[in-house]
Amino acid sequence: MMIVMTGQSASRPARLPVWLADRIEEDLLRGQLIDAQLPTEVALAESYGVSRQVVREAARLLEDRGLVNIRPGRGMTVAAPSVAAIVQRYRSVLRRDRASFAQLMELRQMIELDMTALAARNRTDEDIARMRAALADARANLGDYEACLAADLAFHLAVAAATQNPFVMTFVEPINTVLRDMYSEPIGYLATQEKTLQEHGAIADAIAAGDAEAARAGAAAHLARVVDDAAELVG
């Protein structure tokens, strides 16, 4: 497989590695290639009229963006779509004390109310089945912290998938992953499971009925309660 390079057609800023990373990113997105081998460092340098050092710096920028993988002896390959880079950014923000659980929940409240309403409008029978399966898994494992947490997060992913909008998943998957890190009080978490199951059940019923406003209200009530129970969930 080949990538058609834009080469030196675009004007170049003083910060050449950033310019080159942007040009290669455009090529990758236009080509929509997965696990493809990119041209060699020498070929990229010649194509864009830059030094090999600029190519190396651009490669590191592309790797930071989650667009390529760099392996010794293999050079750069196009990375498969992943939310790993977003997850790492969220974790970094939290570790540096620039954000808190409450602020993460604010983001969820901004996203998930409209998300749940959209799911009620667009859901399929398979989506409803996934939500019901997540509820059943949690109900069958009320004393198992890991199983309940996995079922909890699976439920929210099922709601996100029910929107039929792939961009929604790029928000929900990283949040779910970071929440798994943050929930650090198993006893407190398990103590809230009955509430969670009731709230998730009401959301699933509203989505199944195609009632967008009821779904939105159910999501609002659930997330507000999670905020109220923050001390039990994250200590």
N, C-alpha and C positions, 0 to 999 in steps of 0.2 A: 504494500500500500504506500501511496505517495502523498505528501503534503505539498500543495502549491504555495510557494513562498511569495509574500508581497514584496520582499526585497527592500530596495532603497527608495521606493516610490513615495513614501510618506516623509514629511519633514521630520527631522530628528532634533530632539531637545539636547541640552547639555548633559543630562543624566542618561547616558546611553544604555546602561543595563535595564532601566525602567522602560525606555522606548522599545528595546529589543524584546523584553518580556511581553509587552503589550502587543507587539506585532505577531509574535509566535502564538500568543493566546488567541488572537483573531483567526489565525490559520487553523488552529486546533478546533475552535468552535465551528468554523465554517466546514471543516472536513468531517466533524463528528466521528473521530476515530477513537477506538478503545484498544488499549494494549498495543498500539502501533509504535514501531521504532522510529524515533525522530532522526533526522540527518545528523551526521557526526559534528563534533565541535568545529572541526576544520571547515566542513561544508557550510555550516551556519555562518561562520565568520566571513567566508568568502561571499556568500549570498547577500549578506547585509552590509558588507564593507566595514566590519568592526574587527577588533582584536579578539583573540581567543579568551583573554581575560574578561572581556565584556560578556562573551557568551557564557562563561562560567558563572559570573554574577547574575546574569539573567536567568540561568538555569536554577540557581538557588531561589530566586524570586518566584519562579514558576512552581517550584516544589513547595514553597511556603503557601502558595495559593491553592495547593492541592491538585494542580493540573498535570504534573508529571512525576514520575518516579525516577530517581537517579541511582543506578547500581554500578559498582565497579566492574569494568569490563563490558558493560552493556550500554553505557551512555544513558540517554534519556528515553523513556517510553511514556506514552500517554497514560495517565492514571484513570482507572475506572471511576465513575461518579461516586462520591463519598461525602458524608457529612463529618468525617473525622476532623477536618481542618476547622470547621465551625465549632465542634465540640471542644477542641483544644483551646480555641479562642475564649469560649465561655469559661472554661476551667481556669484559664490564666487570669481573666478579669476577677473571678471569685477569689482566687488565691491571693491576689494582690489587694484584697479588701476594697476594691473599687465598686463592688456590688454585693448585694445580700440576697438571702432567700426571699425576703419580702419583695425586692425589686424584680427577681425572677418571676415571682407570682404575678406582679403587675403586668409583665410581658405576657404571661399566659392569659390573664384576664382580657388584655387587649386583643389577643389572637383567637382564643378558643370560643368566645361567645359567637362571633361571626362564623367561625369554622363549624361549630355545631349546628347553627342554623342552616348553613350551606349543605351540611351532611344530610339534614332532614329533607332537603329539596332534591338531592342527587343520589341518595343511597340506593344500593341494589339489594336483592335478597341475600347475596353472598356477604355483603357488608354487615347486614343485620346478624347473620349467622356468626360472623367473627366476633361481634360484640357479645352476643349471647354465650359464645364459647369462653370468652375471657371472664365473664361473670361466673360461669359454671366452674371454671378452674379455681377462681378465688374462693367461691363457696365451698368447694371440696377440700380446700387447704387452709382453713381459717387459722390454724395454729402454726403455719409454716411461713415465716417472714419472707424468704426468698421467693417462694411460689406466689404469695399474695402480691408482692411488689411487681413481679414479672407480669402477672395477670392485670394489675392496675395499669401499668404502662402499655400493655398490649391493647387494653380497651381504648385508651386515648389514641393510639396509633390507628386502630380500626375506625374510629370516628374521623380522624384526619384522612384516611384513605377513602372514606365514604364521600368526601367532597368531590372526588374525581379530579382534583386539581393537584398536580405533582409539586407545585411550588409550596403548597401547604406543608408537605412532608419535610421540606428543608428547614422549616421552623420547628416542627413538632419533634422530629427525631433527636436533634441536639438537646432540646430542653429535656426530653425524657432521659437521655443518657446522663445529663448533669444532675437531674433529680435523683437518679439511682445513686449517684455519689453522695448527695447531700442528706438523704434520709438516713440518719445515723442512730435512731432510737427504735430498735425493733419492737420493744415491748409497747411503747407508745403508739407506734405505727399499727401494730396488730389490734390495739385497743380501739382504734378508729375504723376498723374494717367494716363493721356493720353499717356505720354511717355511709362509708364509701360505696358499699354494695347497694344500699337503698338509693343513693344519689345517682350512681351509674345506671341502675335499673330504670330510674325515671327518665334519664337522658335517652337510653336505648329505646324505651317505649315511645317517647316523643319523636325520635328519628324514624322509627318503624312506621309511625302514624303519619309521617310527612308533615308534622306540625313544627314549623321552623321557630315560631315564637315560644312555644313550650320547650323546645330543645334549648334555645338560647337562655330561657329562664332557669332551666335545670342546670346548665353549665355555670351560670352566674352563682346560683346557690351553692353548688359543689365547691367551686373555687374560693368563694368567700369563707366557707367553712374550713377549708384547708388552711387558709391564712389564719383563721382564729385558732386552729390547732397546731400552729407552727412549733410551739415549744415542745409538744409531744412528738413531733415528727423529726425535727432536726436538733433539738436540744438548745 
